[in-house]
Amino acid sequence: MTSKDEQRRLKKKERAERRRGEVEAKARSKTIRRAVILLVIAAIVAGAGYLAFSRASSGLGIGPLNSAHEHADWMLYINGKAIDLDGAQYKIKSDYVHMEGTTHAIHMHATNVPLGYFIETLGMKITPTSITVEGVTYNNEGDKKVRMFVNGKQSFEFDRYVLKSLDKILIVYGNDTDEQIQKYIQTIPDEARKLDAPQQP
């Protein structure tokens, strides 16, 4: 083989390697672009979700997460029967306000949390004329109605009531007498006070 043939062969080989390198570089660039696009989309979706959640809570006037650490107690009666709130389906449904562990206490991790927001995180709903519990809506009719008592006194704020430290809240639906209401109030646990007490070292 002549030197000219050898040079042509080398140049051809170089061109082929250069083309292969260009093809591989384009493929790598395309893969990187695709990965960057997917990351950007994921970030946008995550950001939109966080923003929507933040707006939902801030629209209710709820303070920033961890702007409080307070507790309140409550009980819920429907037609004379206490609702069992110990199930896992009622535990830690919101970072802002929730129940946790084995207590019925309401844990508030933000300021200005409305009772209605807390109730809705449990899959329930309360209004001045109805209450929905475990998928069943109980409407005011006849002598049966929704009533709410805060620290022993009747409240008409219902879902708008802003939870406060050491509150004792009773929600009832039915035609209970004043005497029965007082008995229900006595069943509200005293867990919030214990949770708020300074921990011994």
Secondary structure, 3 states (H helix, E strand, C coil): CCHHHHHHHHHHHHHHHHHHHHHHHHHHHHHHHHHHHHHHHHHHHHHHHHHHHHHHHHCCCCCCCCCCCEEEEEEEEECCEECCCCCHHHECCCCCEEECCCCCCEEECCCCCEHHHHHHHCCCEEECCEEEECCEEEECECCEEEEEEECCEEECCHHHCECCCCCEEEEEEECCCHHHHHHHHHCCCCHHHHHHCCCCC
